[in-house]
Amino acid sequence: MFKLLVGLGNPGPEYEDTRHNAGFWWLEAVARELKINLNPERSYFGVAGRGSFEGRPIWLLEPMTFMNRSGQSVAALARFFKIAPEEILVAHDELDLDPGELKLKKGGGHAGHNGLRDIHAQLGSSDYWRLRIGIGHPGVKSEVANWVLKKPAPDQRDALEQSIERAVRALPDLLAGHMDKATAAIHTSKPPRPKPPRPAKADQPPAAGE
């Protein structure tokens, strides 16, 4: 089903561990899982690698254009290989989800995300799939730009890493187009809490005359 998997982020060591690069973290985990090497591809303005899944070709791509020009890279590769928007999955950081949470969705708006905004514009379509990787929200809108370009606290980074591992485990269903199964696996952020044991009944007082 998918022919192109994209992870969004900003290039350069100063951005490597910042929240805005969660898409890069996921794509690099996918590359390790599928044993696909990522190499600079000037024609596609990024680092990319080609592999296969069940005999079908698949591309992995990290735009190196900075976040707000991500669409330049995605559209260049998609147009060259005639990949339709619905055959593209873009992984990106998501303010509206807590660290450790993931959501898979197709289409919709860009919600102010500069990477998605440019992909919308360059593809001329919003019909691609997104893997939204929760990074949490600073609580104040004016702090958002600062927040996404900072490193998450260690407990948040651990939660992010666990969610990325969960998404990687769902790859076989995702790549096979089993979207219901993939969605169920990806959206499960926490196991259900065990029900507390029912309190034992108190001993009944003996009936009169016993």
C-alpha positions as CSV (number, residue, x, y, z in Angstrom):
1,M,0.0,0.0,0.0
2,F,2.6,2.6,1.1
3,K,5.4,3.4,-1.4
4,L,6.9,6.3,0.5
5,L,7.5,6.7,4.3
6,V,8.7,10.2,5.4
7,G,10.0,11.4,8.7
8,L,10.0,15.1,9.4
9,G,12.7,17.1,11.3
10,N,15.4,19.6,10.9
11,P,18.9,18.7,9.7
12,G,22.0,19.4,11.7
13,P,23.5,18.2,15.1
14,E,22.0,21.1,17.0
15,Y,18.4,19.9,16.2
16,E,19.1,16.1,16.5
17,D,17.6,15.5,19.9
18,T,14.8,18.2,19.8
19,R,11.1,17.4,19.9
20,H,10.6,18.6,16.3
21,N,12.8,15.7,15.1
22,A,10.5,12.9,16.4
23,G,9.7,12.1,12.7
24,F,13.4,11.5,12.0
25,W,13.7,9.3,15.1
26,W,10.8,7.1,13.8
27,L,12.2,6.9,10.2
28,E,15.6,5.9,11.4
29,A,14.1,3.2,13.6
30,V,12.1,2.0,10.5
31,A,15.3,2.0,8.4
32,R,17.0,-0.2,11.0
33,E,14.1,-2.6,11.1
34,L,13.9,-2.9,7.3
35,K,17.7,-2.9,6.9
36,I,17.5,0.1,4.5
37,N,20.5,2.4,4.2
38,L,19.8,6.1,4.1
39,N,22.1,8.1,1.8
40,P,22.1,11.8,0.6
41,E,20.0,12.2,-2.5
42,R,20.4,15.7,-3.9
43,S,17.6,15.1,-6.5
44,Y,15.2,14.7,-3.6
45,F,16.7,17.3,-1.2
46,G,17.1,14.8,1.6
47,V,18.5,11.5,2.7
48,A,16.7,8.5,1.2
49,G,16.8,4.8,0.9
50,R,15.0,2.2,-1.2
51,G,14.1,-1.3,-0.1
52,S,11.3,-3.7,-0.5
53,F,8.4,-5.2,1.5
54,E,6.9,-8.5,0.3
55,G,8.4,-7.9,-3.1
56,R,7.1,-4.3,-3.5
57,P,9.5,-1.3,-3.6
58,I,9.4,1.2,-0.7
59,W,11.2,4.5,-0.2
60,L,12.2,6.0,3.1
61,L,12.9,9.8,3.1
62,E,14.1,12.4,5.5
63,P,13.9,15.9,4.0
64,M,17.1,18.0,4.6
65,T,15.4,21.2,3.6
66,F,14.4,22.4,7.2
67,M,10.9,21.8,8.4
68,N,9.1,24.6,6.6
69,R,10.3,23.4,3.2
70,S,9.6,19.6,3.7
71,G,7.2,19.5,0.8
72,Q,9.9,20.4,-1.7
73,S,11.7,17.1,-0.8
74,V,8.5,14.9,-0.6
75,A,7.0,16.2,-3.8
76,A,10.3,15.7,-5.7
77,L,10.6,12.0,-4.9
78,A,6.8,11.4,-5.2
79,R,6.6,13.0,-8.6
80,F,9.6,11.2,-10.0
81,F,8.3,7.8,-9.0
82,K,4.6,8.6,-9.6
83,I,3.7,8.0,-6.0
84,A,0.1,9.2,-5.2
85,P,-0.6,11.1,-1.9
86,E,-2.5,8.2,-0.5
87,E,0.6,6.0,-0.9
88,I,2.6,8.3,1.4
89,L,2.9,8.2,5.2
90,V,4.4,11.2,6.9
91,A,5.6,10.9,10.6
92,H,5.7,14.1,12.5
93,D,5.7,15.6,16.0
94,E,2.3,16.4,17.4
95,L,1.7,19.0,20.2
96,D,-1.9,17.8,20.9
97,L,-0.8,14.3,22.0
98,D,1.2,13.5,25.2
99,P,4.6,11.9,24.9
100,G,4.0,8.2,24.5
101,E,0.8,8.6,22.4
102,L,0.5,8.0,18.7
103,K,-2.3,8.6,16.2
104,L,-2.6,7.4,12.7
105,K,-4.9,9.4,10.3
106,K,-5.5,10.1,6.7
107,G,-6.0,13.5,5.3
108,G,-7.2,16.6,7.2
109,G,-5.7,19.9,8.0
110,H,-2.1,20.8,8.9
111,A,-3.1,22.3,12.3
112,G,-0.3,24.9,12.0
113,H,2.5,22.3,11.6
114,N,4.9,24.0,9.1
115,G,6.2,20.7,7.7
116,L,2.7,19.5,6.9
117,R,1.7,23.0,5.6
118,D,4.4,22.8,2.9
119,I,3.7,19.2,2.0
120,H,0.0,20.2,1.5
121,A,1.2,23.0,-0.8
122,Q,3.7,21.0,-2.8
123,L,1.7,17.9,-3.3
124,G,-1.5,20.0,-4.0
125,S,-3.3,17.5,-1.7
126,S,-3.9,16.6,1.9
127,D,-4.8,13.0,1.2
128,Y,-1.6,11.5,2.5
129,W,-1.4,9.5,5.7
130,R,0.1,10.9,8.9
131,L,1.7,9.2,11.9
132,R,1.3,11.8,14.7
133,I,3.9,11.3,17.4
134,G,2.9,13.0,20.7
135,I,5.4,15.5,22.2
136,G,3.0,17.2,24.6
137,H,2.2,20.9,24.7
138,P,3.9,23.6,26.8
139,G,0.5,24.9,27.9
140,V,1.0,28.4,26.4
141,K,0.8,29.1,22.7
142,S,3.6,31.7,22.7
143,E,6.0,29.0,24.0
144,V,5.3,26.5,21.2
145,A,8.2,27.5,18.9
146,N,10.6,27.3,21.9
147,W,9.1,24.0,23.0
148,V,9.5,22.1,19.8
149,L,13.1,23.1,19.4
150,K,14.1,21.9,22.9
151,K,15.1,18.5,24.0
152,P,12.4,16.6,25.9
153,A,13.0,15.7,29.6
154,P,14.4,12.2,30.1
155,D,11.0,10.7,31.1
156,Q,9.3,12.3,28.0
157,R,12.1,11.0,25.8
158,D,11.6,7.5,27.2
159,A,7.9,7.7,26.5
160,L,8.6,8.9,23.0
161,E,11.1,6.1,22.3
162,Q,8.5,3.5,23.6
163,S,5.9,4.9,21.3
164,I,8.3,4.7,18.3
165,E,9.1,1.1,19.2
166,R,5.3,0.4,19.2
167,A,4.9,2.0,15.8
168,V,7.8,-0.1,14.4
169,R,6.2,-3.3,15.7
170,A,3.1,-2.4,13.7
171,L,5.1,-2.0,10.5
172,P,4.1,-5.3,8.9
173,D,0.4,-4.5,9.1
174,L,1.0,-0.9,8.1
175,L,3.0,-1.8,5.0
176,A,0.5,-4.5,4.1
177,G,-2.3,-2.0,4.2
178,H,-4.1,-3.7,7.1
179,M,-4.9,-0.2,8.5
180,D,-7.5,-1.4,11.1
181,K,-4.9,-3.7,12.7
182,A,-2.1,-1.2,12.5
183,T,-4.3,1.5,14.0
184,A,-5.4,-0.7,16.9
185,A,-1.7,-1.5,17.7
186,I,-0.5,2.1,17.3
187,H,-3.2,3.8,19.2
188,T,-2.8,1.6,22.3
189,S,-0.6,3.9,24.4
190,K,-1.2,2.2,27.8
191,P,-2.3,-1.3,28.7
192,P,-5.7,-1.3,30.4
193,R,-5.5,-1.0,34.1
194,P,-6.3,-4.2,35.9
195,K,-9.5,-4.1,37.8
196,P,-9.0,-3.8,41.6
197,P,-9.9,-7.0,43.4
198,R,-13.4,-7.1,44.8
199,P,-13.4,-6.7,48.6
200,A,-14.1,-9.9,50.4
201,K,-17.5,-10.1,52.0
202,A,-17.4,-9.5,55.7
203,D,-18.3,-12.4,57.9
204,Q,-22.0,-12.4,58.5
205,P,-23.0,-12.2,62.1
206,P,-24.4,-15.5,63.3
207,A,-28.2,-15.7,63.1
208,A,-30.1,-15.5,66.4
209,G,-30.3,-18.8,68.2
210,E,-27.1,-20.2,66.6
